[in-house]
Amino acid sequence: MPDFNGFRGRGFQNGQFRDVGSGGPGDGSGNGQNPGGPGPNPSGNGPSGNTNRPFSRKPSMDNLKRAGLRALSIALVIIIAVLVMGSYYNVSEQENAVVTMFGKVVRTDTAGLYFKIPLIQQVHMVDITTHGTGIGYSVSGGQNITNSFDGIMITSDFNLINIDFYLEYKVSDPVAYLFNSAEPEEILHNIALASIRSTVINYTVDEAMTTGKSAIQADVKEKMVEELGEQDIGIQVVNITIQDAEPPTQEIILAFKEVETAKQSAETRINQARKYENEQIPAAEAQADRIVQTAEAQKAARIAEAEGQVARFNAMYEQYALNPEVTRSRMYYEALEDVLPGLKVIITDGSTQTMLPVESFVTEAEAAG
């Protein structure tokens, strides 16, 4: 038998772990657990006897239960918080919210605060502000990079032109935008390219670069609106404008610049000619008016003079009818004075011998007059 004197350890008694001491050769406890002999304290309850300290498993199970309940409470609080947080949502002025339940659209909400059934109803936010994208070029690092595949077009006179557009669009139908197509922006891009190509082919290269830009923009927008209406992808075209239009190579660019310079010179000369025309035509019209007015005045003077001569002739004829011989003689003498202004006319009855010089009297009369 081993010697347990002076040994103090842990044993199992009555279904419990207890500390077992060795108080001496015998503990006198009568329990038969320590085979040692009797010690100074036969009862085994003294300081040197066995000291029994109960060690139970029941408190450990209670702690586990409490920890489990605590963890379950925390999980429930988290779940409730998630449900509460997921039961409402806020829609801004720049968005629309599409609410679905089991894959079916329930409603579309505008700006405001709304409630939903958590974990059952889903909310899809759609930006409804105006967006812009380049057709024929892309923006990288603040610089425009030409996309030759999308930007080069062919014109009606079989010339190539590098033309760039800026497209502005927005979502008009959030439900159609979300569920009618997988890539609505890609479809919009393809529709824009098709509309641009089918429009530019109807214009010459000169028109596409100069005077035909406005017409091209209007035609492209009209075709896009019609096509987007048929596709029904929930996107609306706001505006589309030509950013730049130029030939695809530098050599052609220089040739076009020379042609453009010649056209501008021709337009300058035409404008100068029109200016000269606008200056000369009013002057010529004014001169023509003066000539017409002078002619009208001369016409009126000639008519008045003729009428006066007619009146004079009628008056002479009346006198002639009263005295034909006297009138005939007077007219004869007046005719001689007109034909022969230096002729001296002497009137006599044929028997007068001496006559005073009539010229002197006539001269004196003219001088007095």
C-alpha positions as CSV (number, residue, x, y, z in Angstrom):
1,M,0.0,0.0,0.0
2,P,1.4,3.4,-0.8
3,D,2.0,5.8,1.9
4,F,-0.5,8.7,1.9
5,N,0.8,10.4,5.0
6,G,1.2,14.1,4.5
7,F,-0.6,13.9,1.1
8,R,-3.4,16.3,0.4
9,G,-5.2,15.8,-2.9
10,R,-8.6,15.8,-4.6
11,G,-10.9,12.8,-4.5
12,F,-14.4,11.8,-5.6
13,Q,-16.8,11.3,-2.8
14,N,-20.6,11.0,-2.9
15,G,-20.8,12.0,-6.5
16,Q,-18.7,15.2,-5.8
17,F,-15.1,16.1,-6.1
18,R,-13.6,16.9,-2.7
19,D,-10.2,17.9,-1.3
20,V,-8.9,15.1,0.8
21,G,-6.2,15.9,3.4
22,S,-3.8,13.6,5.4
23,G,-3.9,14.8,9.0
24,G,-1.7,12.0,10.3
25,P,-1.4,8.4,10.4
26,G,-5.2,8.0,10.7
27,D,-8.0,10.6,10.2
28,G,-10.6,8.9,12.4
29,S,-13.3,9.9,10.0
30,G,-14.6,6.4,9.8
31,N,-15.2,6.8,6.1
32,G,-12.6,4.4,5.0
33,Q,-11.2,6.8,2.4
34,N,-7.9,7.4,4.1
35,P,-6.2,4.2,5.3
36,G,-3.8,6.0,7.5
37,G,-3.7,5.6,11.2
38,P,-5.3,7.8,13.8
39,G,-4.0,11.3,14.0
40,P,-4.1,14.1,16.5
41,N,-7.6,14.9,15.4
42,P,-9.6,11.8,15.3
43,S,-12.7,13.5,14.0
44,G,-10.9,14.7,10.9
45,N,-12.5,18.1,11.3
46,G,-9.6,19.9,12.8
47,P,-7.1,22.1,11.1
48,S,-5.0,19.1,10.3
49,G,-8.0,16.9,9.3
50,N,-9.8,16.6,5.9
51,T,-11.3,19.8,4.7
52,N,-14.2,19.1,2.3
53,R,-14.9,21.8,-0.4
54,P,-17.8,21.0,-2.7
55,F,-17.1,21.5,-6.5
56,S,-20.3,21.2,-8.5
57,R,-20.9,21.2,-12.4
58,K,-24.4,22.9,-12.1
59,P,-23.1,26.5,-12.0
60,S,-21.2,26.0,-15.3
61,M,-24.3,24.8,-17.1
62,D,-26.2,27.9,-15.8
63,N,-23.4,30.1,-17.1
64,L,-23.7,28.5,-20.5
65,K,-27.4,29.0,-20.6
66,R,-27.0,32.6,-19.6
67,A,-24.4,33.2,-22.4
68,G,-26.7,31.5,-24.9
69,L,-29.6,33.7,-23.9
70,R,-27.4,36.7,-24.1
71,A,-26.2,35.9,-27.6
72,L,-29.8,35.1,-28.7
73,S,-30.9,38.5,-27.4
74,I,-28.2,40.3,-29.2
75,A,-29.0,38.5,-32.4
76,L,-32.7,39.4,-32.0
77,V,-31.8,43.0,-31.4
78,I,-29.7,43.0,-34.6
79,I,-32.4,41.4,-36.6
80,I,-35.0,43.8,-35.3
81,A,-32.7,46.8,-36.1
82,V,-32.1,45.5,-39.6
83,L,-35.8,45.0,-40.1
84,V,-36.6,48.5,-38.8
85,M,-33.8,50.1,-40.9
86,G,-35.0,48.2,-44.0
87,S,-38.7,49.2,-43.5
88,Y,-38.3,52.8,-44.9
89,Y,-36.3,54.6,-47.5
90,N,-35.7,58.2,-48.7
91,V,-35.9,59.3,-52.3
92,S,-34.1,62.5,-53.4
93,E,-35.1,65.1,-55.9
94,Q,-32.8,63.6,-58.5
95,E,-34.1,60.1,-58.2
96,N,-37.2,57.8,-58.7
97,A,-37.7,54.6,-56.7
98,V,-39.2,51.5,-58.2
99,V,-40.6,49.1,-55.6
100,T,-40.8,45.4,-56.5
101,M,-42.3,42.4,-54.5
102,F,-41.5,38.9,-55.7
103,G,-40.2,40.3,-59.0
104,K,-43.4,42.3,-59.7
105,V,-43.4,46.1,-59.8
106,V,-45.6,47.5,-57.0
107,R,-45.2,51.2,-57.5
108,T,-42.9,54.1,-58.5
109,D,-42.1,56.8,-55.9
110,T,-40.8,60.3,-56.4
111,A,-39.0,62.5,-53.9
112,G,-39.9,61.8,-50.2
113,L,-39.8,59.3,-47.3
114,Y,-41.6,56.0,-47.9
115,F,-42.1,52.7,-46.0
116,K,-41.9,49.1,-47.4
117,I,-42.1,45.5,-46.2
118,P,-38.6,44.6,-45.1
119,L,-36.9,41.6,-46.8
120,I,-40.0,41.2,-49.1
121,Q,-40.2,44.4,-51.0
122,Q,-37.1,45.6,-52.9
123,V,-36.3,49.2,-53.8
124,H,-34.4,50.2,-57.0
125,M,-33.2,53.8,-57.2
126,V,-33.0,55.4,-60.7
127,D,-31.2,58.6,-61.4
128,I,-33.5,60.9,-63.5
129,T,-31.1,63.8,-64.0
130,T,-29.7,64.7,-67.5
131,H,-26.6,62.8,-68.5
132,G,-24.2,63.4,-71.3
133,T,-21.9,61.2,-73.4
134,G,-19.7,61.7,-76.5
135,I,-20.3,60.0,-79.8
136,G,-17.1,59.7,-81.8
137,Y,-14.9,60.7,-78.9
138,S,-14.2,59.9,-75.3
139,V,-13.0,62.1,-72.4
140,S,-9.9,61.0,-70.5
141,G,-7.9,63.1,-68.1
142,G,-9.9,66.2,-69.2
143,Q,-8.9,65.7,-72.9
144,N,-11.1,64.6,-75.8
145,I,-9.7,61.4,-77.4
146,T,-11.1,60.7,-80.9
147,N,-12.7,57.4,-81.5
148,S,-12.1,56.7,-85.2
149,F,-14.5,53.7,-85.3
150,D,-17.5,55.8,-84.2
151,G,-16.5,59.2,-85.5
152,I,-15.6,58.7,-89.2
153,M,-18.6,58.9,-91.5
154,I,-19.2,58.9,-95.3
155,T,-21.0,61.8,-97.0
156,S,-23.3,61.9,-100.1
157,D,-20.4,63.0,-102.3
158,F,-18.4,59.9,-101.2
159,N,-16.0,61.8,-98.9
160,L,-14.9,60.8,-95.4
161,I,-15.4,63.1,-92.5
162,N,-14.6,62.8,-88.8
163,I,-17.6,64.2,-87.0
164,D,-18.2,64.2,-83.2
165,F,-21.5,64.6,-81.4
166,Y,-22.4,65.3,-77.8
167,L,-25.6,63.5,-76.6
168,E,-27.7,64.6,-73.7
169,Y,-30.3,62.1,-72.3
170,K,-32.3,61.2,-69.2
171,V,-34.5,58.4,-67.9
172,S,-38.1,59.1,-68.7
173,D,-39.6,55.7,-67.6
174,P,-37.8,54.1,-64.6
175,V,-39.7,50.8,-64.9
176,A,-38.8,50.4,-68.6
177,Y,-35.2,51.5,-67.9
178,L,-34.8,48.8,-65.3
179,F,-36.6,45.9,-66.8
180,N,-37.1,46.3,-70.5
181,S,-33.4,45.9,-71.4
182,A,-30.2,44.7,-69.8
183,E,-28.0,47.5,-71.1
184,P,-30.1,50.6,-72.0
185,E,-27.1,52.9,-72.4
186,E,-25.5,50.5,-74.8
187,I,-28.7,50.4,-76.9
188,L,-28.9,54.2,-76.8
189,H,-25.3,54.4,-78.0
190,N,-26.1,52.1,-80.9
191,I,-29.3,53.9,-81.9
192,A,-27.3,57.2,-81.9
193,L,-24.6,55.8,-84.1
194,A,-27.2,54.4,-86.6
195,S,-29.1,57.6,-86.7
196,I,-26.0,59.7,-87.2
197,R,-24.7,57.5,-90.0
198,S,-28.0,57.4,-91.8
199,T,-28.2,61.2,-91.6
200,V,-24.7,62.3,-92.6
201,I,-24.9,60.2,-95.7
202,N,-27.6,62.6,-97.0
203,Y,-25.3,65.7,-96.9
204,T,-22.1,66.7,-98.7
205,V,-18.9,67.1,-96.8
206,D,-19.0,70.9,-97.2
207,E,-22.5,71.0,-95.7
208,A,-21.5,68.7,-92.9
209,M,-18.6,71.0,-92.0
210,T,-20.3,74.3,-92.5
211,T,-23.9,75.2,-93.3
212,G,-25.6,71.8,-92.7
213,K,-24.8,71.3,-89.1
214,S,-28.2,72.5,-87.7
215,A,-30.1,70.4,-90.2
216,I,-28.0,67.3,-89.4
217,Q,-28.6,67.8,-85.6
218,A,-32.4,68.2,-86.1
219,D,-32.6,65.1,-88.4
220,V,-30.5,62.9,-86.0
221,K,-32.6,63.9,-83.0
222,E,-35.9,63.2,-84.9
223,K,-34.7,59.7,-85.9
224,M,-33.5,58.9,-82.3
225,V,-36.8,59.9,-80.8
226,E,-38.7,57.7,-83.2
227,E,-36.4,54.7,-82.7
228,L,-36.3,55.1,-78.8
229,G,-40.1,55.2,-78.9
230,E,-40.2,51.8,-80.7
231,Q,-37.5,50.2,-78.5
232,D,-39.1,51.5,-75.2
233,I,-36.0,51.4,-73.0
234,G,-37.1,54.2,-70.8
235,I,-34.6,56.8,-72.1
236,Q,-35.4,60.2,-73.6
237,V,-33.1,62.3,-75.8
238,V,-32.7,65.8,-74.5
239,N,-30.4,67.3,-77.1
240,I,-27.7,66.3,-79.5
241,T,-25.1,68.7,-81.0
242,I,-22.1,68.5,-83.3
243,Q,-18.9,69.2,-81.4
244,D,-16.5,69.1,-84.3
245,A,-16.4,68.2,-88.0
246,E,-13.2,67.9,-89.9
247,P,-11.5,65.6,-92.6
248,P,-9.9,62.5,-91.3
249,T,-6.2,63.3,-92.3
250,Q,-4.0,66.3,-92.1
251,E,-3.5,66.6,-95.8
252,I,-7.2,66.7,-96.4
253,I,-7.6,69.2,-93.6
254,L,-5.1,71.6,-95.3
255,A,-6.8,71.2,-98.6
256,F,-10.2,71.9,-97.0
257,K,-8.7,75.0,-95.3
258,E,-7.5,76.3,-98.6
259,V,-10.9,75.7,-100.2
260,E,-12.6,77.4,-97.2
261,T,-10.2,80.4,-97.6
262,A,-11.1,80.7,-101.3
263,K,-14.8,80.5,-100.4
264,Q,-14.4,83.2,-97.8
265,S,-12.6,85.4,-100.3
266,A,-15.4,84.8,-102.9
267,E,-18.0,85.7,-100.3
268,T,-16.0,88.8,-99.4
269,R,-16.0,89.9,-103.1
270,I,-19.7,89.1,-103.5
271,N,-20.5,91.1,-100.4
272,Q,-18.4,94.0,-101.7
273,A,-20.2,93.8,-105.1
274,R,-23.6,93.8,-103.3
275,K,-22.5,96.8,-101.3
276,Y,-21.6,98.6,-104.5
277,E,-24.9,97.5,-106.0
278,N,-26.8,98.8,-103.0
279,E,-25.0,102.1,-103.2
280,Q,-25.4,102.6,-107.0
281,I,-29.0,101.5,-107.4
282,P,-30.5,104.1,-105.2
283,A,-28.4,106.8,-106.9
284,A,-29.5,105.6,-110.3
285,E,-33.1,105.5,-109.2
286,A,-32.8,109.0,-107.9
287,Q,-31.2,110.2,-111.2
288,A,-34.0,108.5,-113.1
289,D,-36.6,110.2,-110.9
290,R,-35.0,113.6,-111.7
291,I,-35.0,112.9,-115.4
292,V,-38.6,111.8,-115.3
293,Q,-39.5,114.9,-113.3
294,T,-37.6,117.2,-115.7
295,A,-39.3,115.5,-118.7
296,E,-42.7,116.0,-117.0
297,A,-41.9,119.6,-116.4
298,Q,-40.8,120.1,-120.0
299,K,-43.9,118.3,-121.2
300,A,-46.1,120.6,-119.1
301,A,-44.2,123.7,-120.4
302,R,-44.5,122.5,-124.1
303,I,-48.2,121.8,-123.6
304,A,-48.7,125.2,-122.0
305,E,-46.7,126.9,-124.7
306,A,-48.7,125.1,-127.4
307,E,-51.9,126.0,-125.8
308,G,-50.8,129.6,-125.6
309,Q,-49.9,129.6,-129.3
310,V,-53.2,128.1,-130.1
311,A,-55.0,130.8,-128.1
312,R,-52.9,133.5,-129.8
313,F,-53.6,132.0,-133.3
314,N,-57.3,131.9,-132.5
315,A,-57.2,135.5,-131.4
316,M,-55.3,136.5,-134.5
317,Y,-57.7,134.6,-136.6
318,E,-60.6,136.5,-135.1
319,Q,-58.9,139.8,-136.0
320,Y,-58.1,138.5,-139.4
321,A,-61.7,137.7,-140.0
322,L,-62.6,141.2,-139.2
323,N,-59.8,142.8,-141.3
324,P,-58.0,140.3,-143.5
325,E,-55.8,142.8,-145.4
326,V,-54.5,144.6,-142.3
327,T,-53.8,141.3,-140.6
328,R,-52.2,139.8,-143.6
329,S,-49.9,142.8,-144.0
330,R,-48.9,142.8,-140.4
331,M,-48.1,139.2,-140.5
332,Y,-46.0,139.7,-143.6
333,Y,-44.0,142.5,-142.0
334,E,-43.4,140.5,-138.8
335,A,-42.2,137.6,-140.9
336,L,-39.7,139.8,-142.7
337,E,-38.4,141.1,-139.3
338,D,-37.9,137.6,-138.2
339,V,-36.2,136.4,-141.4
340,L,-34.2,139.6,-142.1
341,P,-33.5,141.2,-138.7
342,G,-31.1,143.8,-140.3
343,L,-33.6,144.9,-143.0
344,K,-34.9,148.5,-142.8
345,V,-38.5,148.7,-143.5
346,I,-40.0,152.0,-144.7
347,I,-43.7,152.2,-145.0
348,T,-45.0,154.8,-147.5
349,D,-48.1,155.4,-149.5
350,G,-46.0,156.0,-152.7
351,S,-46.3,159.8,-152.9
352,T,-44.3,160.9,-149.9
353,Q,-41.2,162.7,-150.8
354,T,-39.5,163.3,-147.5
355,M,-39.5,160.9,-144.5
356,L,-38.1,161.2,-141.1
357,P,-35.7,158.5,-140.2
358,V,-37.9,155.9,-138.4
359,E,-34.9,154.1,-137.0
360,S,-34.0,157.0,-134.7
361,F,-37.4,157.0,-133.2
362,V,-37.3,153.3,-132.7
363,T,-33.9,153.5,-131.1
364,E,-35.0,156.4,-128.8
365,A,-38.1,154.4,-127.9
366,E,-36.0,151.3,-127.0
367,A,-33.6,153.4,-125.0
368,A,-36.5,155.0,-123.1
369,G,-38.0,151.6,-122.5
